[in-house]
Amino acid sequence: MKHRHSVALALVGWYLMAPPVRQPRNENDEPYLDQHAAYRDWEKMHTFKTRNECEAGQRRVTDDAITGKLTSFSGGSSFVLDEDPKPWLEQQTEAECIATDDPSLKEK
């Protein structure tokens, strides 16, 4: 492998991303997970240096969601919402690891 190729590979990071939770215009409707959103509209939950680290983060958010906890990467702890956390828990179970240079993240 040429040196310039190894440098390019080293610059690739990983995003843990999930479909967005949408707030309906009608205040009587509940927030919902937009499972049809394009990857470029997904929310970045956290950035990792390696795929293995991202996959460990993905397992963490999935495990937290199963136990009813919302994951916060900033402080490393989990938290519980005062309102119905269902769409955010569902968001965590749908999280995926996506390379930072993935073309599907680019604006059209």
N, C-alpha and C positions, 0 to 999 in steps of 0.2 A: 504494500500500500504506500502510495506517495505521501510525503509529509503534509502537503496541503489538504489531502483528503482526510487524514487523521485529525487535523485541526478542525475541519468543518464538522466532523462527527462529534467532536468534543463539545461543540457549541450548542448542540441540540439538547434542549431540556424537555421536561414533560409537564403538562398541565393536567390536573385532575379537574375535569369539567363535567357539568351536569345541565340538563335542560332547564330553562328558566321557569320560575314560578310566576305566573301572571296574575295581576290584580284586575278583576273584572271592572268594567266601567260602572255597572250597577252595584251600588254598595251593599245590596241585599244578597248578592251572589258571593260564593266562597272563592278564595284564591284556588288556582288549579295549576298542575304541572303541564307545560306545553311540550308534549312529547313529539310534536311535529316540527319544532323549531330547527332551523339549519344550525350546523355546528358553529358557524361564525357568531350565532346569537346565544350560544350556551354560556353559562356563567363559569368563570374560573374560580374554583374553590381553593386551589393552592398550586404552587409551582414547585416542582422537584427537579433535582439534578439528574437522576437516573430513572429508568423505567422501573427497576426493582423498588425504589423508594416510592414511586407513584403507586405501584400496585399494592404496596403495604398500606399506603394512605387510603386507597380504594377499599381494601378489606376493613380498615378501621371505620370508615364512614358507613359501610354496609352493616357491620356488627353493631355500631351505635344505633343505627336506624331500627334494627331488629329489636333492640331493647328500649326503643322510644326516646333516644337521646339525639340531639342535634350536635354535630361536630363543629368545633371552632378550632382552626389550626393556629390562629394567632397566639392564643394562650395555651394551647395544647390540651384544653379541657372541653368538656361537653356541656351543653346547657339545654334547658327545657323552656319552650314558649308558653306564655300565658294563654294564647289563643290555640285553636286546633292546629297542631303541628303536622297533620297528615300530608299536605302537599310538599312540605320541606323534608319530611322523612322519606317520602317517595322519591324526591329529587336525589337524596343521598344514595338510594338503592340503584338509581339509574346512572350514577357517575361513571365516567370512563377516563382512562389515561390516553391522552392525545399528545403526540410530539409537537413541540412548539413550532416546528417548521412544516406542519401538515398543511397542504394546499387548501383543504376544505375550511380552514380558519380565515382565509383571505376574503376581503370584501370583493363583491362582484362589481 
